[in-house]
Each structure stands twice: as structure tokens, then as C-alpha cells.
Amino acid sequence: MRIRKAVIPAGGWGTRFLPATKAQPKEMLPIVDKPTIQFIVEEAVASGIEDIIIITSHTKKAIEDHFDRSIQLEMELERSRKRELLETVRSISDMANIYYIRQKEALGLGHAIACARTFIGKEPFAVLLGDDVVMGGEPALKQLIEIYQRTGYSVLGVQPVPMPEVNKYGIVAPEQPFRDRVCRVRDLVEKPAEKDAPSNVAIMGRYVLTPSIFQLLESQKPGAGGEIQLTDALHNLLSMEPIYACQFSGRRYDVGDKVGYLAASVEVALAHPEISAQALDYLARLALDKNQPLHKAIARLVKQRVDGKDAGSPNEGK
Ligand code: G1P
């Protein structure tokens, strides 16, 4: 069956980003010049999704305005002959069919997904979490959909994390070692303590789910953090049908975290057609200036690497 519909939960408070999120949705914070939720919607569309439902709350009107047409702005851009900007603005409202449901109480991710039951009906569907932005290569969701087409069962997007970070994620116990980036899931647990974690394979905000999840979500009791957890309902789904995990390729950023957000912004800036050269020049100058902390940090990292004490690639982390 084709995956045509996607759910994007966007009801949370964004407390990790206060005060920036006091009066605007965290999903509208721009990564350079594009709101984070637009990256998510673009990934869904590039993965073949046609209908998107965004689960919002009362503070999220700006998201609806962003994906709607703005006739006044279009007229102004037309009048001032800003053709390229006009195209950009128009294309946002033509991207996909986007619908909205309000989650009346913030009872957790599982509850947010359950709100989409009527909209989804009896089809398999995708879920994309707004805090996880994935860049580079084939869209992450598309990779999961390909596995769904082969298996016919739910697929979770995963990546390994350092063991001390397992308590920030849903963690998967693989049935057997990954083969071609895929494995069957034996068990899964939401935000375990490091000592209880069955592995370091973390769920990274991308899911393809069979509609059987809805009946489980409806009777799901609150779990970690007192919230109705999607991971707990998936744990129960395992006794009814198989679940697969797909270790998708791509660089994933937790843009709900300040450092993850900064890292995503640097990546986008360095690839941005208008500002990449200037951004690179700015960073290079900071790195060369002996009075700047960046210069000292680089010297420290170079020394650690020479001494064999540096782990290597940066950790965008949660
Ligand atoms: C949610 C999920 C968790 C997943 C994480 C990915 O947690 O509950 O299983 O690993 O997203 O970002 P949250 O970060 O919303 O607490």
C-alpha cells in the first residue's frame, strides 16, 4: 500500500527554547531563512507524501499562516518586481495539502498521534517529529517507506547514539545485527537509564506506522515523564505484528536543542547559495583570530587528535 499521509506533531511548548518560544511556535524558528517545520514538510513531500496533518495547539497560528497564501505579500512582491521571492513565497502554499487538528491538552506524543486517527483512517502512514531535521542524501522518510514497501509492517528510523545519551530517546533492541541498514525490532523502551538500555540504537523522529497503532494508543497509560508515549504503544504492537528499524543515512540534528539548532544553522549557511562564501569566510576568520575562543578550541582538538583522544565527528546531540 502506498504511504500518502503524514502526521507532524507540533503541539509542544518548546520550553528548551524559551524565551524565543514565548510568543511564537518553536517550529517557526528559522534555520537561516526557512522555518524548521518547512524542512520537515519538504522532506515529507520529497518522500511522496500528499496529505499532511499538523497537530497544533492554541499558540501555533503562525504555522497555519506560513503554509497559507499571503495575497497582500504576493501583491507587494509583484509590484516591486521581486520575482524570485514571489516564486518562493507562492511555492510554500502549493507544497502539499496541509490540514490542522488542535491537540487540546499536551498529553504526550502518543496522544498527539492518536488525534490524527479519523484523518488517517485504515491506511499505513508516516510520522515526522519537528525537532529532528535530517540533511544530506536521500530523504530519511523515503528510506523508511522503501522498507515498508518490502515488509508491509511498521518501520522506525534509527541511528546509534553515545551510551550516556540513551535516556533522551526511545531505544530499540534489535532482534539481530543490522543487514543493509535494516533489522527486526525485538523490544523498545522510552528513555531508559543507561544501565537499563538494551542498546544504543535510538529512534530519531521518523516512523512509518500501520493503523493498528491507533487502538493501542487509545488505551495507552502515561509512561515516561507522565506522558502517553508512542514508544510504549509500539512496545505493545510488537505482540501483534513485527516492527522493523531502518538505520537511515543523513545527518540528523535535534533543532529543539540549542547546540543542535546552531549546528543545523551552520550546515545550512555553508550550503546556502546566497551566503555560503561569506559564512565560510566569517568562520575561517574566527578560527584564525588568536584572541577568539574558537581558535583555542581548534588548537585543543588538534592536540587531542594527535594524542589519539578525540572521538572524531561532531555530536549534534539532543
Ligand atoms: C521523542 C520520542 C522518542 C524519540 C525522540 C527523537 O522524544 O518519544 O522516542 O527518540 O522523540 O527525537 P522527545 O524528544 O519528544 O522527548
Residues whose N, C-alpha, C, O or C-beta is under 5 A from the ligand:
A	BS01	G1P	L109 D132 K168 Y169 G170 I203 M204 G205 T231
